């Protein structure tokens, strides 16, 4: 057992800041080894957003291996602060809200931990709704029913069933969560390998499949301007033999609708029907639809809006790489803050380091590759995919293309396992501890988890699914300052030394003069968030917003370090 683990030797059980759930985990209960920690990361990383990550990049013009390299590097980068912040969890056995008392104060930590918790509640609701839809799809496949497009009783029943499954694991405690993640991990890896094999078998080779990624980089309809003339350029996908899958197209404007015409790769003059000023001022739009009239019944694509080409205004590829790197780092921004909630159960520092490096970067790359490979395979395996916009980028769309009930049921069961393992580990543990920390004597971990589940319902994810995802990602990116303060305080100010008993005292050294707030941390936090946000409103400073995670992390870290070093209380605490 690791001799560096610090245990609590003073009785603080009567303090209002103490509870059994927030108390240090004893050595005998440190049962999570590196494989358990790797499994929990596999369980968290295998989710629909991971599957979609590379596709977002490919749509902006990056090729498949550039996307994978960026995802791999970004996750190696975020694993480093994840491990640094997880160190205190292993050494002292306490969760993030308790560790954060040392830097933010016994009351100030609520600002950071509850913000982290609310974000997780939002994701809990979204993921639970997705899991409910999987149950609904299984029911339809078993009974032969046709699923309804809008909201229905069946979907809410599925949501309720999946909600109760989540609550069951919350109620059973952390050991049941470890069991879930440990047994889910190999199943999820097998699922990824099976999807790759399907794509390989259907396309007769890896290179054949990956070559299709070039097609997915192309926008279906692009408008360009030359010598005051507007041209429409079309891109239909090719089949495995290189033949165009769409043989006809039709375009419409606000005042004109063309006949179906033979597909052409040559630019089409459309100046007679629309002007550049109308397009730029959003007074007119050009919509395009493709079809394959050689088959019966005729296959039609979705209707897409032609984009105005900006080839002469492209950012450098280096800047594009950096922006995507920032977005990928921000993907796990919330977990990097609360990782001690998990590492507190690890028996050694070696286990938490090895487990996180084994579980996070590799899984993110594997499942991003699965997303790329399977989507590329779908381009040539499904004849109804005529344009890149209609490619089944997400697993839900992919499953919908299979007609066999058995395939649908098995695939949806895998979806359930993936969603459940992600939801429990990433979206329940942190808010449960955050809410418990608000009133330790009144709110247990179980009750905190139940509150998480209730808030997840109250955000009505069935109405806000698309809107809330963007908002949650936006807020998550602003938590860089919190992580910067936590790491700076633990490593540079306190040199990894915390007074464990003082973390539970209302009038202890971490109460900062019995106020409960470390003003230095709050100043550093608000300045870091403000600077990261200002680019949202000031175009000239947009780069600060685009790099919000790095911006906030660096600014808050520097301000916190300088102010704490100049503050006598910091030396009083260390000595």
URDAQUI-V31265 format. One record per helix or strand of 2 or more residues. SS is the DSSP state (H for helix, E for strand). FROM is the first residue (numbers start at 0). LEN is the number of residues. Records with the same first field share a line. If there is no record, write none. Layout:
SS->FROM-LEN / FROM-LEN
This chain:
H->26-3 / 33-12 / 47-12 / 63-29 / 95-4 / 100-4 / 108-35 / 152-20 / 173-30 / 205-5 / 212-4 / 275-5 / 310-3 / 316-15 / 332-6 / 339-4 / 348-33 / 387-3 / 394-6 / 404-23 / 428-10 / 444-14 / 460-33 / 500-4 / 508-3 / 518-19 / 538-8 / 547-18 / 567-7
E->220-6 / 228-6 / 247-5 / 260-2 / 267-2 / 286-6 / 298-2 / 303-2 / 306-2
